[in-house]
Amino acid sequence: MNGSQGCWRLNADEIAAETFGDEVIMIHLGTAQYFSIRGVAQFAWERLVQGVPADEVGLAIGRYYDVDPERADRDLERLVEQFQQERLLLPLEEPRSSTVAPASMDERPAEVKLPYAAPVMEVHHELGELLAIDPPLPRRPQRSR
C-alpha cells in the first residue's frame, strides 16, 4: 500500500458514524453529505477507526475473504483514499502498536472464506439538499409574557 498505508482515526470533529447491523452510516456534519458502507468496506472501516495499520487490515481481508492479496491491497488503498478525500478518516498522530485486530473482530476461522466484492462507499447528497430546504435551527427559549 502506498499513500493509504499507516494508521487512521475517525475525524470525530466533523463526522458522526454509526453501525446499523451490516451497514455503517457516516454523516459529514459540515457538508451534510452521508455515506454508506457494507461488506468488505465495513470490515475495513471497523479496523481502521480503531487504529489498526492499513497493511494489517489488508492482511485480514485476505484471511477472511476469497481474494487475491494484490487485489485486496489495491481495493483497500482506493477505499482509504476515498475516506481521506471525504475527510472521514485522518492520520493517527501516534500509530498504535502493529498488532492484529482485537480478538472480537477476528472470530471467523481462516478456512471459511467469504465471497469477495470490491469495497464500495456510497455517497448520498439528499440529506444536504433536505437541510438546505429546511435547515435545523437551535431552539430559543420562549420569552415570558
Buried (B, 14 or more C-beta within 10 A) or exposed (E): BEEBBBBBBBBEEBBEBEEEEEBBBBBBEEBBBBBBBBBBBBBBBBBBBBBBBBBBBBBBBBBBBEBEEEBBBBBBBBBBEBBBEBBBBBEBEEEEEEEEBEEEBBEEEEEEBBEBEBBBBEEBEEBBEEEEEEEEEEEEEEEEE
